[in-house]
Amino acid sequence: MKMNLTRLRILAICFCMLVLTSLVACTEGQRKDLKHFKSDVIGLKRRITLFDNNGKPIKTWEGRFKVEVIGGFASFIDDNGKDVKVSGTVVIEEF
């Protein structure tokens, strides 16, 4: 009886460790899916910079954006509620 109780405790501890390990060790795909979900729901803190042909910044936007890349342009809604579409050299940074 005492032996079975000890085995049961060991199995319970192993099961808990397995569950905790699986929660912490997400795959890259799962992390990407979570990031996409977060972007869809509340947006991500981003800095979007549009550059000219010489590499100088023309305009920068900062805020929580969901950015969609469609064809040759990036589309997002800025803090003023305007739908912004930019094409050319664009850098989108998450911070």
N, C-alpha and C positions, 0 to 999 in steps of 0.2 A: 504494500500500500504506500509506504514511504517512498519507495523507488518510483512508482508511477507518478506521484505528486512532483517529484524532482524532475522527471522527464517532461511532465506537462509544463512546468515553469520554464524549462529550457526551450521547449518548443514555442511557448508564448513569447519569450524574449527574442528568439530568432525571427518569429513572425513579425513582431514589432520593428525589429531592425530592418527587415526586408521591406516593409511598408515605408518606413522613413527614408531608406535609401532610394526607393523608386520615386518618391515625391521630390527628392532633392536632385536626382540625376536625370533630368529631362534631356531628351535628345534635341539636337539642333532644330529639327523640324517642328517639334513641339514648342520650342521657344519662339520660333518664327510665327507659328500659328497664334500663340498668345499675344505676340507683339502686333500682328495684323488685327486681331480682335480688339485690342486696346486702342489702336489707331482708328478703327471704325467707330468705336463707341464714344471715346472722349478726345481723340486726336493725340498726337505726340508733340512734345515741346521740340520745335524745330526752328532752324534759321535757314532761310532760302535766299540765295544770292544769285542775281543775274549779272553776268559779265559781258563786256563788249569784246570786240575782236582783238583788242590789245591786252586783254586780261584784267582790265580795270573794272571794279564793281560799278554797275549802273544803279541798282536798287537792291535793298535787303529788306526782307520781311521776317519778323520773329513772332512766335506765338504757338498756339496749339493747332496743328493742321493735320488733316488727312490729305495726303497728296496722291493724286492719280496721274500716272504717266500714260498718255493716250497718243499714240503715233509719235509725232515729233515735238510734243509740248507737254508741260506739266500743268496740272490744274489743281487749284485749291481755293478755299473761301477764306478771305482775310478777316481780321478782327472787326472790320466795319461791315461785314456781311457781303462784301463784293466777291463775285466769282472771278478769280484771277487766272489767266492762262498765259504762260510764258514759254517761249521757245528760244533756242540758241544754247549758249553755254550756261548751265544752271547747276549750282551745287546745293544739295539739300543735306543739312547737318542735323543730327539729333543731339540734343543736350539735356 
